[in-house]
Amino acid sequence: MKKLLPLILLVFTAPVQASEVTVGQVCKAASAAMFGRDHKIVQLDKVESGIAYVHYIRQNDSSRWAIKCKLIGDQVMWASDNPDSIGRWRDDPADSTVKYAIDDKKIIITELYSDGSSTTNSYPLNQLK
């Protein structure tokens, strides 16, 4: 029983402690993957009520691009979050589906398209803080 108690505590406390950090890291990785950007330029603005807000500055014209993300199981649900064009959540069947997985010290982002094709990118967790 002594060995089981720490395991039980870990099971019930780890997801709560990691949930907001994880949604921010996943949103940064998903944004980089979906928009073909270097993950190092994606900045986490805040996490509020389970929704992460991130942005990056596009190098060629210095414009700011922002999105928000929430996690539903292994899916990353996102919407644009620009001041002049707040977008809809990408939950229509015609939208691509963005999935994530955590493998050792990496976040793997897979975007599945309606034609059956997909793209996959991975990002080191320690570079998504």
MMTF fields as JSON, N, C-alpha, C and O atoms, coordinates in Angstrom:
{
  "mmtfVersion": "1.0.0",
  "mmtfProducer": "UNKNOWN",
  "numBonds": 515,
  "numAtoms": 516,
  "numGroups": 129,
  "numChains": 1,
  "numModels": 1,
  "chainsPerModel": [1],
  "groupsPerChain": [129],
  "chainIdList": ["A"],
  "bondAtomList": [4, 2, 8, 6, 12, 10, 16, 14, 20, 18, 24, 22, 28, 26, 32, 30, 36, 34, 40, 38, 44, 42, 48, 46, 52, 50, 56, 54, 60, 58, 64, 62, 68, 66, 72, 70, 76, 74, 80, 78, 84, 82, 88, 86, 92, 90, 96, 94, 100, 98, 104, 102, 108, 106, 112, 110, 116, 114, 120, 118, 124, 122, 128, 126, 132, 130, 136, 134, 140, 138, 144, 142, 148, 146, 152, 150, 156, 154, 160, 158, 164, 162, 168, 166, 172, 170, 176, 174, 180, 178, 184, 182, 188, 186, 192, 190, 196, 194, 200, 198, 204, 202, 208, 206, 212, 210, 216, 214, 220, 218, 224, 222, 228, 226, 232, 230, 236, 234, 240, 238, 244, 242, 248, 246, 252, 250, 256, 254, 260, 258, 264, 262, 268, 266, 272, 270, 276, 274, 280, 278, 284, 282, 288, 286, 292, 290, 296, 294, 300, 298, 304, 302, 308, 306, 312, 310, 316, 314, 320, 318, 324, 322, 328, 326, 332, 330, 336, 334, 340, 338, 344, 342, 348, 346, 352, 350, 356, 354, 360, 358, 364, 362, 368, 366, 372, 370, 376, 374, 380, 378, 384, 382, 388, 386, 392, 390, 396, 394, 400, 398, 404, 402, 408, 406, 412, 410, 416, 414, 420, 418, 424, 422, 428, 426, 432, 430, 436, 434, 440, 438, 444, 442, 448, 446, 452, 450, 456, 454, 460, 458, 464, 462, 468, 466, 472, 470, 476, 474, 480, 478, 484, 482, 488, 486, 492, 490, 496, 494, 500, 498, 504, 502, 508, 506, 512, 510],
  "bondOrderList": [1, 1, 1, 1, 1, 1, 1, 1, 1, 1, 1, 1, 1, 1, 1, 1, 1, 1, 1, 1, 1, 1, 1, 1, 1, 1, 1, 1, 1, 1, 1, 1, 1, 1, 1, 1, 1, 1, 1, 1, 1, 1, 1, 1, 1, 1, 1, 1, 1, 1, 1, 1, 1, 1, 1, 1, 1, 1, 1, 1, 1, 1, 1, 1, 1, 1, 1, 1, 1, 1, 1, 1, 1, 1, 1, 1, 1, 1, 1, 1, 1, 1, 1, 1, 1, 1, 1, 1, 1, 1, 1, 1, 1, 1, 1, 1, 1, 1, 1, 1, 1, 1, 1, 1, 1, 1, 1, 1, 1, 1, 1, 1, 1, 1, 1, 1, 1, 1, 1, 1, 1, 1, 1, 1, 1, 1, 1, 1],
  "groupList": [{"groupName": "MET", "atomNameList": ["N", "CA", "C", "O"], "elementList": ["N", "C", "C", "O"], "formalChargeList": [0, 0, 0, 0], "bondAtomList": [1, 0, 2, 1, 3, 2], "bondOrderList": [1, 1, 2], "singleLetterCode": "M", "chemCompType": "L-PEPTIDE LINKING"}, {"groupName": "LYS", "atomNameList": ["N", "CA", "C", "O"], "elementList": ["N", "C", "C", "O"], "formalChargeList": [0, 0, 0, 0], "bondAtomList": [1, 0, 2, 1, 3, 2], "bondOrderList": [1, 1, 2], "singleLetterCode": "K", "chemCompType": "L-PEPTIDE LINKING"}, {"groupName": "LEU", "atomNameList": ["N", "CA", "C", "O"], "elementList": ["N", "C", "C", "O"], "formalChargeList": [0, 0, 0, 0], "bondAtomList": [1, 0, 2, 1, 3, 2], "bondOrderList": [1, 1, 2], "singleLetterCode": "L", "chemCompType": "L-PEPTIDE LINKING"}, {"groupName": "PRO", "atomNameList": ["N", "CA", "C", "O"], "elementList": ["N", "C", "C", "O"], "formalChargeList": [0, 0, 0, 0], "bondAtomList": [1, 0, 2, 1, 3, 2], "bondOrderList": [1, 1, 2], "singleLetterCode": "P", "chemCompType": "L-PEPTIDE LINKING"}, {"groupName": "ILE", "atomNameList": ["N", "CA", "C", "O"], "elementList": ["N", "C", "C", "O"], "formalChargeList": [0, 0, 0, 0], "bondAtomList": [1, 0, 2, 1, 3, 2], "bondOrderList": [1, 1, 2], "singleLetterCode": "I", "chemCompType": "L-PEPTIDE LINKING"}, {"groupName": "VAL", "atomNameList": ["N", "CA", "C", "O"], "elementList": ["N", "C", "C", "O"], "formalChargeList": [0, 0, 0, 0], "bondAtomList": [1, 0, 2, 1, 3, 2], "bondOrderList": [1, 1, 2], "singleLetterCode": "V", "chemCompType": "L-PEPTIDE LINKING"}, {"groupName": "PHE", "atomNameList": ["N", "CA", "C", "O"], "elementList": ["N", "C", "C", "O"], "formalChargeList": [0, 0, 0, 0], "bondAtomList": [1, 0, 2, 1, 3, 2], "bondOrderList": [1, 1, 2], "singleLetterCode": "F", "chemCompType": "L-PEPTIDE LINKING"}, {"groupName": "THR", "atomNameList": ["N", "CA", "C", "O"], "elementList": ["N", "C", "C", "O"], "formalChargeList": [0, 0, 0, 0], "bondAtomList": [1, 0, 2, 1, 3, 2], "bondOrderList": [1, 1, 2], "singleLetterCode": "T", "chemCompType": "L-PEPTIDE LINKING"}, {"groupName": "ALA", "atomNameList": ["N", "CA", "C", "O"], "elementList": ["N", "C", "C", "O"], "formalChargeList": [0, 0, 0, 0], "bondAtomList": [1, 0, 2, 1, 3, 2], "bondOrderList": [1, 1, 2], "singleLetterCode": "A", "chemCompType": "L-PEPTIDE LINKING"}, {"groupName": "GLN", "atomNameList": ["N", "CA", "C", "O"], "elementList": ["N", "C", "C", "O"], "formalChargeList": [0, 0, 0, 0], "bondAtomList": [1, 0, 2, 1, 3, 2], "bondOrderList": [1, 1, 2], "singleLetterCode": "Q", "chemCompType": "L-PEPTIDE LINKING"}, {"groupName": "SER", "atomNameList": ["N", "CA", "C", "O"], "elementList": ["N", "C", "C", "O"], "formalChargeList": [0, 0, 0, 0], "bondAtomList": [1, 0, 2, 1, 3, 2], "bondOrderList": [1, 1, 2], "singleLetterCode": "S", "chemCompType": "L-PEPTIDE LINKING"}, {"groupName": "GLU", "atomNameList": ["N", "CA", "C", "O"], "elementList": ["N", "C", "C", "O"], "formalChargeList": [0, 0, 0, 0], "bondAtomList": [1, 0, 2, 1, 3, 2], "bondOrderList": [1, 1, 2], "singleLetterCode": "E", "chemCompType": "L-PEPTIDE LINKING"}, {"groupName": "GLY", "atomNameList": ["N", "CA", "C", "O"], "elementList": ["N", "C", "C", "O"], "formalChargeList": [0, 0, 0, 0], "bondAtomList": [1, 0, 2, 1, 3, 2], "bondOrderList": [1, 1, 2], "singleLetterCode": "G", "chemCompType": "PEPTIDE LINKING"}, {"groupName": "CYS", "atomNameList": ["N", "CA", "C", "O"], "elementList": ["N", "C", "C", "O"], "formalChargeList": [0, 0, 0, 0], "bondAtomList": [1, 0, 2, 1, 3, 2], "bondOrderList": [1, 1, 2], "singleLetterCode": "C", "chemCompType": "L-PEPTIDE LINKING"}, {"groupName": "ARG", "atomNameList": ["N", "CA", "C", "O"], "elementList": ["N", "C", "C", "O"], "formalChargeList": [0, 0, 0, 0], "bondAtomList": [1, 0, 2, 1, 3, 2], "bondOrderList": [1, 1, 2], "singleLetterCode": "R", "chemCompType": "L-PEPTIDE LINKING"}, {"groupName": "ASP", "atomNameList": ["N", "CA", "C", "O"], "elementList": ["N", "C", "C", "O"], "formalChargeList": [0, 0, 0, 0], "bondAtomList": [1, 0, 2, 1, 3, 2], "bondOrderList": [1, 1, 2], "singleLetterCode": "D", "chemCompType": "L-PEPTIDE LINKING"}, {"groupName": "HIS", "atomNameList": ["N", "CA", "C", "O"], "elementList": ["N", "C", "C", "O"], "formalChargeList": [0, 0, 0, 0], "bondAtomList": [1, 0, 2, 1, 3, 2], "bondOrderList": [1, 1, 2], "singleLetterCode": "H", "chemCompType": "L-PEPTIDE LINKING"}, {"groupName": "TYR", "atomNameList": ["N", "CA", "C", "O"], "elementList": ["N", "C", "C", "O"], "formalChargeList": [0, 0, 0, 0], "bondAtomList": [1, 0, 2, 1, 3, 2], "bondOrderList": [1, 1, 2], "singleLetterCode": "Y", "chemCompType": "L-PEPTIDE LINKING"}, {"groupName": "ASN", "atomNameList": ["N", "CA", "C", "O"], "elementList": ["N", "C", "C", "O"], "formalChargeList": [0, 0, 0, 0], "bondAtomList": [1, 0, 2, 1, 3, 2], "bondOrderList": [1, 1, 2], "singleLetterCode": "N", "chemCompType": "L-PEPTIDE LINKING"}, {"groupName": "TRP", "atomNameList": ["N", "CA", "C", "O"], "elementList": ["N", "C", "C", "O"], "formalChargeList": [0, 0, 0, 0], "bondAtomList": [1, 0, 2, 1, 3, 2], "bondOrderList": [1, 1, 2], "singleLetterCode": "W", "chemCompType": "L-PEPTIDE LINKING"}],
  "groupTypeList": [0, 1, 1, 2, 2, 3, 2, 4, 2, 2, 5, 6, 7, 8, 3, 5, 9, 8, 10, 11, 5, 7, 5, 12, 9, 5, 13, 1, 8, 8, 10, 8, 8, 0, 6, 12, 14, 15, 16, 1, 4, 5, 9, 2, 15, 1, 5, 11, 10, 12, 4, 8, 17, 5, 16, 17, 4, 14, 9, 18, 15, 10, 10, 14, 19, 8, 4, 1, 13, 1, 2, 4, 12, 15, 9, 5, 0, 19, 8, 10, 15, 18, 3, 15, 10, 4, 12, 14, 19, 14, 15, 15, 3, 8, 15, 10, 7, 5, 1, 17, 8, 4, 15, 15, 1, 1, 4, 4, 4, 7, 11, 2, 17, 10, 15, 12, 10, 10, 7, 7, 18, 10, 17, 3, 2, 18, 9, 2, 1],
  "groupIdList": [1, 2, 3, 4, 5, 6, 7, 8, 9, 10, 11, 12, 13, 14, 15, 16, 17, 18, 19, 20, 21, 22, 23, 24, 25, 26, 27, 28, 29, 30, 31, 32, 33, 34, 35, 36, 37, 38, 39, 40, 41, 42, 43, 44, 45, 46, 47, 48, 49, 50, 51, 52, 53, 54, 55, 56, 57, 58, 59, 60, 61, 62, 63, 64, 65, 66, 67, 68, 69, 70, 71, 72, 73, 74, 75, 76, 77, 78, 79, 80, 81, 82, 83, 84, 85, 86, 87, 88, 89, 90, 91, 92, 93, 94, 95, 96, 97, 98, 99, 100, 101, 102, 103, 104, 105, 106, 107, 108, 109, 110, 111, 112, 113, 114, 115, 116, 117, 118, 119, 120, 121, 122, 123, 124, 125, 126, 127, 128, 129],
  "secStructList": [7, 6, 6, 2, 2, 2, 2, 2, 2, 2, 2, 2, 2, 2, 2, 2, 2, 2, 2, 2, 2, 2, 2, 2, 2, 2, 2, 2, 2, 2, 2, 2, 2, 2, 2, 6, 7, 7, 4, 4, 4, 7, 3, 3, 3, 3, 3, 3, 6, 6, 3, 3, 3, 3, 3, 3, 3, 7, 6, 6, 6, 7, 7, 3, 3, 3, 3, 3, 3, 3, 3, 3, 6, 6, 3, 3, 3, 3, 3, 3, 3, 3, 6, 6, 3, 3, 7, 7, 7, 1, 7, 1, 6, 6, 1, 7, 3, 3, 3, 3, 3, 3, 3, 6, 6, 3, 3, 3, 3, 3, 3, 3, 7, 6, 6, 1, 7, 3, 3, 3, 3, 3, 3, 3, 4, 4, 4, 7, 7],
  "xCoordList": [0.822, 0.0, 0.863, 0.472, 2.03, 2.895, 3.347, 3.461, 3.604, 4.036, 2.876, 3.082, 1.679, 0.506, 0.055, -0.416, 0.187, -0.28, 0.401, -0.307, 1.729, 2.341, 1.862, 1.693, 1.646, 1.167, -0.24, -0.537, -1.102, -2.457, -2.426, -3.172, -1.584, -1.47, -0.969, -1.447, -0.008, 0.522, -0.559, -0.661, -1.35, -2.416, -3.432, -3.912, -3.767, -4.791, -4.254, -5.037, -2.953, -2.443, -1.694, -1.714, -1.047, -0.225, -1.015, -0.562, -2.173, -2.879, -3.324, -3.313, -3.706, -4.144, -2.961, -3.09, -1.818, -0.652, -0.127, 0.352, -0.21, 0.378, -0.6, -0.177, -1.885, -2.874, -2.671, -2.681, -2.488, -2.336, -1.0, -0.933, 0.051, 1.348, 1.242, 1.742, 0.612, 0.495, -0.326, 0.055, -1.43, -2.246, -1.466, -1.597, -0.676, 0.151, 1.223, 1.439, 1.893, 2.935, 2.342, 2.901, 1.214, 0.578, 0.107, 0.256, -0.45, -0.929, 0.231, 0.103, 1.344, 2.513, 2.972, 3.248, 3.056, 3.498, 2.504, 2.905, 1.218, 0.191, 0.228, 0.108, 0.393, 0.464, 1.656, 1.526, 2.802, 3.997, 3.765, 4.119, 3.173, 2.942, 1.936, 2.188, 0.812, -0.254, 0.14, -0.265, 0.928, 1.246, 2.676, 3.137, 3.374, 4.714, 5.718, 6.569, 5.63, 6.526, 7.49, 7.223, 8.595, 9.544, 8.888, 8.405, 8.869, 8.214, 8.843, 8.212, 10.066, 10.756, 10.203, 10.446, 9.467, 8.907, 7.487, 6.941, 6.881, 5.522, 5.568, 6.26, 4.819, 4.822, 3.488, 2.425, 3.554, 2.353, 1.987, 2.79, 0.775, 0.314, -0.308, 0.013, -1.208, -1.847, -2.599, -2.838, -2.961, -3.855, -4.968, -4.72, -6.205, -7.354, -8.492, -8.929, -8.969, -10.084, -9.821, -10.723, -8.594, -8.25, -8.001, -7.81, -8.001, -7.743, -6.418, -6.206, -5.525, -4.226, -4.301, -4.905, -3.686, -3.64, -2.18, -1.333, -1.886, -0.511, -0.484, -1.513, 0.707, 0.876, 2.296, 3.19, 2.476, 3.816, 3.81, 2.76, 4.995, 5.168, 5.733, 6.804, 5.001, 5.466, 6.638, 6.546, 7.739, 8.992, 8.94, 9.501, 8.282, 8.356, 7.602, 7.937, 6.577, 5.858, 5.595, 4.876, 6.165, 6.041, 4.598, 4.291, 3.702, 2.314, 2.176, 2.915, 1.232, 0.994, -0.136, -1.194, 0.086, -0.898, -1.141, -0.2, -2.394, -2.724, -3.805, -4.706, -3.696, -4.735, -4.975, -4.177, -6.087, -6.376, -6.656, -7.15, -6.333, -6.474, -7.067, -6.856, -7.805, -8.224, -8.052, -8.076, -7.879, -7.656, -8.92, -9.546, -9.287, -10.431, -9.902, -9.766, -9.605, -8.946, -7.581, -6.775, -7.311, -6.018, -6.118, -5.21, -7.216, -7.423, -7.157, -7.5, -6.538, -6.319, -7.405, -7.411, -8.31, -9.351, -8.843, -8.406, -8.892, -8.318, -9.221, -10.116, -8.956, -9.638, -8.665, -7.801, -8.8, -7.945, -8.356, -9.498, -7.423, -7.679, -7.026, -6.394, -7.193, -6.644, -7.653, -8.857, -7.192, -8.126, -9.177, -10.321, -8.804, -9.748, -10.473, -11.333, -10.134, -10.799, -10.753, -9.977, -11.587, -11.663, -12.455, -13.588, -11.859, -12.466, -13.264, -13.316, -13.871, -14.672, -13.77, -12.661, -14.247, -13.543, -13.565, -14.598, -12.463, -12.342, -12.893, -12.144, -14.223, -14.883, -15.853, -16.64, -15.797, -16.643, -16.041, -14.818, -16.857, -16.318, -15.379, -14.513, -15.539, -14.659, -13.302, -12.371, -13.182, -11.905, -10.92, -11.314, -9.641, -8.636, -8.757, -9.286, -8.26, -8.25, -6.808, -5.928, -6.572, -5.223, -5.173, -5.947, -4.252, -4.094, -2.709, -1.779, -2.593, -1.283, -1.025, -1.951, 0.242, 0.672, 1.957, 2.741, 2.146, 3.382, 4.183, 3.735, 5.382, 6.25, 7.599, 8.394, 7.834, 9.065, 9.205, 8.5, 10.062, 10.282, 9.906, 10.482, 8.923, 8.493, 6.975, 6.269, 6.494, 5.083, 5.02, 5.734, 4.177, 3.995, 2.635, 1.611, 2.637, 1.416, 1.16, 2.031, -0.051, -0.456, -1.71, -2.702, -1.657, -2.827, -3.364, -2.657, -4.625, -5.286, -6.239, -7.09, -6.096, -6.897, -8.069, -8.058, -9.063, -10.286, -10.033, -10.84, -8.932, -8.634, -7.9, -7.526, -7.697, -7.026, -5.53, -4.896, -4.952, -3.521, -3.273, -4.209, -2.016, -1.675, -0.247, 0.556, 0.052, 1.42, 1.698, 0.801, 2.934, 3.335, 4.616, 5.552, 4.644, 5.824, 6.023, 5.057, 7.263, 7.517, 8.388, 9.205, 8.184, 8.846, 9.324, 8.584, 10.534, 11.037, 10.247, 10.064, 9.786, 9.019, 9.783, 9.202, 11.074, 11.843, 12.016, 12.478, 11.655, 11.73, 10.373, 10.243, 9.351, 8.005, 7.511, 6.306, 8.434, 8.047, 7.699, 7.35],
  "yCoordList": [-1.201, 0.0, 1.26, 2.265, 1.231, 2.408, 2.803, 3.994, 1.846, 2.147, 2.638, 3.401, 2.214, 2.573, 4.011, 4.673, 4.502, 5.846, 6.93, 7.773, 6.958, 7.992, 7.903, 8.927, 6.698, 6.532, 7.097, 7.758, 6.849, 7.379, 8.907, 9.554, 9.488, 10.939, 11.52, 12.565, 10.844, 11.292, 11.267, 12.202, 10.228, 10.106, 11.225, 11.746, 11.606, 12.629, 14.054, 14.988, 14.259, 15.624, 16.021, 17.199, 15.114, 15.478, 16.17, 17.208, 15.659, 16.34, 17.752, 18.645, 17.963, 19.293, 20.257, 21.384, 19.824, 20.695, 20.987, 22.091, 20.019, 20.178, 20.724, 21.115, 20.764, 21.056, 22.416, 22.489, 23.489, 24.793, 24.935, 25.551, 24.382, 24.417, 23.633, 24.081, 22.491, 21.644, 22.302, 22.221, 22.946, 23.57, 24.707, 24.918, 25.423, 26.481, 25.925, 26.439, 24.878, 24.266, 23.651, 23.794, 22.971, 22.344, 23.409, 23.229, 24.497, 25.559, 26.208, 26.511, 26.416, 26.965, 26.025, 26.46, 24.736, 23.75, 23.653, 23.602, 23.626, 23.519, 24.734, 24.592, 25.912, 27.133, 27.075, 27.384, 26.684, 26.563, 25.559, 25.814, 24.423, 23.376, 23.82, 23.675, 24.354, 24.71, 25.836, 25.846, 26.783, 27.959, 27.961, 28.958, 26.839, 26.702, 27.681, 28.189, 27.948, 28.902, 28.176, 27.06, 28.816, 28.298, 28.405, 29.473, 27.314, 27.317, 28.314, 28.715, 28.71, 29.633, 31.057, 31.855, 31.392, 32.746, 32.816, 33.909, 31.673, 31.66, 31.937, 31.25, 32.954, 33.382, 33.07, 33.29, 32.561, 32.322, 33.622, 34.17, 34.115, 35.337, 35.046, 35.697, 34.055, 33.698, 32.39, 31.925, 31.815, 30.671, 31.049, 31.402, 30.971, 31.389, 30.399, 30.179, 29.806, 28.855, 27.724, 27.309, 27.232, 26.107, 26.48, 25.599, 27.765, 28.225, 28.977, 29.904, 28.56, 29.215, 30.221, 29.956, 31.372, 32.441, 32.626, 32.907, 32.47, 32.596, 33.539, 33.808, 34.029, 34.865, 34.723, 34.23, 35.165, 35.302, 36.533, 36.986, 37.057, 38.197, 37.664, 37.058, 37.899, 37.428, 38.291, 39.518, 37.636, 38.345, 39.241, 40.336, 38.799, 39.572, 40.901, 41.816, 41.022, 42.298, 42.796, 43.776, 42.135, 42.492, 42.52, 43.206, 41.777, 41.721, 40.674, 39.691, 40.91, 40.032, 39.069, 39.487, 37.781, 36.734, 35.995, 35.519, 35.899, 35.306, 34.246, 34.373, 33.198, 32.175, 31.806, 32.122, 31.134, 30.568, 29.089, 28.672, 28.299, 26.85, 26.296, 26.832, 25.221, 24.426, 22.968, 22.617, 22.13, 20.712, 19.932, 20.105, 19.071, 18.175, 16.777, 16.348, 16.07, 14.773, 14.996, 15.76, 14.32, 14.499, 15.478, 15.558, 16.214, 17.174, 18.594, 18.972, 19.373, 20.792, 21.539, 21.539, 22.166, 22.984, 24.414, 24.897, 25.107, 26.448, 27.413, 27.016, 28.689, 29.779, 30.946, 31.105, 31.758, 32.946, 33.902, 33.885, 34.718, 35.629, 36.982, 37.573, 37.453, 38.748, 39.83, 39.607, 40.994, 42.044, 42.407, 42.697, 42.393, 42.792, 41.613, 41.815, 40.39, 39.231, 38.015, 37.086, 38.028, 36.868, 35.813, 36.05, 34.66, 33.619, 32.593, 32.615, 31.713, 30.639, 29.49, 29.341, 28.687, 27.461, 26.547, 26.42, 25.919, 25.045, 23.66, 22.704, 23.585, 22.336, 21.835, 20.924, 22.428, 21.988, 20.7, 20.574, 19.761, 18.532, 18.787, 17.96, 19.912, 20.219, 20.776, 20.831, 21.186, 21.7, 20.562, 19.418, 20.884, 19.878, 19.585, 20.392, 18.421, 18.035, 18.06, 17.465, 18.744, 18.845, 17.999, 18.209, 17.038, 16.14, 16.343, 16.775, 16.021, 16.103, 14.84, 14.146, 14.562, 13.46, 13.914, 14.686, 13.425, 13.724, 12.445, 11.432, 12.504, 11.333, 11.679, 12.422, 11.124, 11.377, 12.874, 13.409, 13.55, 14.98, 15.813, 16.874, 15.314, 16.014, 16.104, 15.251, 17.146, 17.235, 16.968, 17.596, 16.051, 15.707, 16.248, 15.938, 17.049, 17.635, 17.0, 16.988, 16.472, 15.899, 16.615, 16.695, 17.13, 17.77, 16.84, 16.494, 16.44, 15.522, 16.328, 17.058, 16.194, 16.964, 16.134, 14.906, 16.81, 16.134, 15.158, 14.256, 15.324, 14.399, 13.142, 12.296, 13.026, 11.847, 12.017, 11.167, 13.094, 13.325, 13.941, 14.353, 13.997, 14.567, 15.096, 14.74, 15.951, 16.397, 16.201, 16.326, 15.895, 15.676, 16.448, 16.441, 17.11, 17.844, 17.546, 17.303, 17.564, 17.374, 18.513, 19.082, 18.827, 19.957, 19.55, 18.89, 19.924, 19.614, 20.381, 21.594, 19.673, 20.302, 21.444, 22.482, 21.257, 22.282, 23.566, 24.569, 23.559, 24.774, 25.435, 26.409, 24.908, 25.442, 26.072, 26.164, 26.5, 27.088, 28.531, 29.192],
  "zCoordList": [0.0, 0.0, 0.0, -0.594, 0.654, 0.681, -0.721, -1.008, -1.596, -2.958, -3.815, -4.759, -3.498, -4.287, -4.032, -4.957, -2.824, -2.483, -3.324, -3.876, -3.453, -4.307, -5.758, -6.421, -6.242, -7.606, -7.751, -8.746, -6.783, -6.81, -6.771, -7.506, -5.937, -5.863, -7.186, -7.627, -7.818, -9.095, -10.17, -10.964, -10.203, -11.198, -11.06, -12.066, -9.837, -9.645, -9.66, -9.838, -9.479, -9.449, -10.714, -11.071, -11.397, -12.559, -13.666, -14.148, -14.102, -15.185, -14.807, -15.654, -13.576, -13.151, -13.179, -13.657, -12.674, -12.641, -14.042, -14.301, -14.945, -16.271, -17.298, -18.386, -16.995, -18.032, -18.696, -19.925, -17.938, -18.567, -19.282, -20.346, -18.721, -19.395, -20.689, -21.721, -20.657, -21.829, -22.929, -24.097, -22.601, -23.646, -24.311, -25.516, -23.559, -24.136, -25.052, -26.15, -24.603, -25.419, -26.687, -27.774, -26.538, -27.694, -28.68, -29.888, -28.198, -29.074, -29.838, -31.025, -29.168, -29.853, -30.954, -32.072, -30.643, -31.631, -32.784, -33.947, -32.471, -33.511, -34.437, -35.654, -33.871, -34.675, -35.627, -36.811, -35.112, -35.953, -37.078, -38.229, -36.742, -37.744, -38.8, -39.996, -38.372, -39.314, -40.256, -41.419, -39.761, -40.558, -41.088, -41.644, -40.913, -41.475, -40.911, -41.64, -39.636, -38.98, -38.047, -37.602, -37.765, -36.784, -35.409, -35.033, -34.667, -33.354, -32.388, -31.41, -32.652, -31.743, -31.822, -30.917, -32.883, -32.971, -32.413, -32.267, -32.099, -31.576, -30.077, -29.325, -29.656, -28.261, -27.593, -28.174, -26.377, -25.582, -24.876, -24.121, -25.122, -24.473, -23.119, -22.126, -23.084, -21.818, -21.991, -23.105, -20.86, -20.82, -19.863, -18.71, -20.355, -19.571, -19.779, -20.908, -18.699, -18.756, -19.748, -20.476, -19.774, -20.644, -22.096, -22.934, -22.406, -23.771, -23.784, -23.002, -24.688, -24.836, -25.973, -27.012, -25.769, -26.769, -27.169, -26.321, -28.447, -28.94, -30.143, -30.764, -30.455, -31.643, -32.168, -31.48, -33.396, -33.963, -34.861, -35.317, -35.102, -35.988, -37.306, -37.334, -38.393, -39.7, -40.133, -40.164, -40.467, -40.732, -41.971, -41.957, -43.032, -44.277, -44.241, -44.993, -43.37, -43.311, -41.883, -41.693, -40.901, -39.48, -38.989, -38.013, -39.659, -39.2, -38.093, -38.047, -37.227, -36.066, -36.397, -36.867, -36.153, -36.396, -35.092, -34.458, -34.692, -33.392, -33.55, -34.379, -32.739, -32.673, -31.217, -30.334, -30.993, -29.678, -29.878, -30.926, -28.858, -28.943, -27.658, -26.57, -27.812, -26.665, -27.053, -28.232, -26.05, -26.301, -26.004, -24.957, -26.94, -26.764, -27.018, -28.164, -25.934, -26.09, -26.701, -26.17, -27.835, -28.506, -29.678, -30.505, -29.742, -30.831, -30.362, -29.242, -31.242, -31.004, -31.773, -33.004, -31.053, -31.673, -31.65, -30.606, -32.798, -32.853, -33.604, -34.351, -33.381, -34.084, -34.175, -33.313, -35.21, -35.28, -34.157, -33.697, -33.737, -32.621, -32.891, -32.015, -34.113, -34.477, -34.121, -34.247, -33.68, -33.246, -34.289, -33.938, -35.567, -36.609, -37.264, -38.121, -36.867, -37.482, -36.564, -36.789, -35.53, -34.649, -35.393, -35.81, -35.555, -36.39, -35.602, -34.373, -36.341, -35.758, -35.341, -35.855, -34.415, -34.056, -35.272, -35.929, -35.575, -36.749, -36.404, -36.204, -36.34, -35.972, -37.034, -36.78, -38.22, -39.326, -39.922, -39.976, -40.362, -40.96, -42.152, -42.435, -42.845, -43.974, -43.534, -44.337, -42.271, -41.763, -41.559, -41.333, -41.641, -41.288, -39.792, -39.028, -39.393, -37.987, -37.508, -38.131, -36.407, -35.854, -34.59, -33.657, -34.573, -33.429, -32.838, -33.519, -31.554, -30.916, -30.117, -29.697, -29.919, -29.06, -28.371, -28.924, -27.174, -26.451, -26.402, -25.866, -26.972, -27.065, -26.451, -27.027, -25.271, -24.53, -24.282, -23.427, -24.978, -24.736, -25.956, -26.197, -26.731, -27.941, -27.986, -27.449, -28.631, -28.982, -30.482, -31.263, -30.869, -32.279, -32.71, -32.101, -33.756, -34.306, -35.667, -36.537, -35.834, -37.118, -37.588, -36.863, -38.801, -39.394, -40.472, -41.419, -40.316, -41.238, -42.117, -41.608, -43.439, -44.379, -44.906, -44.825, -45.439, -45.892, -47.049, -47.276, -47.776, -48.87, -48.405, -49.218, -47.089, -46.53, -46.329, -45.703, -46.846, -46.655, -45.278, -44.593, -44.889, -43.588, -43.6, -44.461, -42.628, -42.375, -40.895, -40.061, -40.579, -39.188, -38.904, -39.704, -37.761, -37.297, -35.822, -35.099, -35.375, -33.943, -33.426, -34.15, -32.144, -31.505, -30.118, -29.389, -29.736, -28.39, -27.335, -27.445, -26.324, -25.24, -24.586, -24.27, -24.383, -23.666, -24.468, -23.924, -25.753, -26.57, -26.737, -27.478, -26.047, -26.164, -24.865, -24.634, -24.03, -22.735, -22.891, -21.912]
}
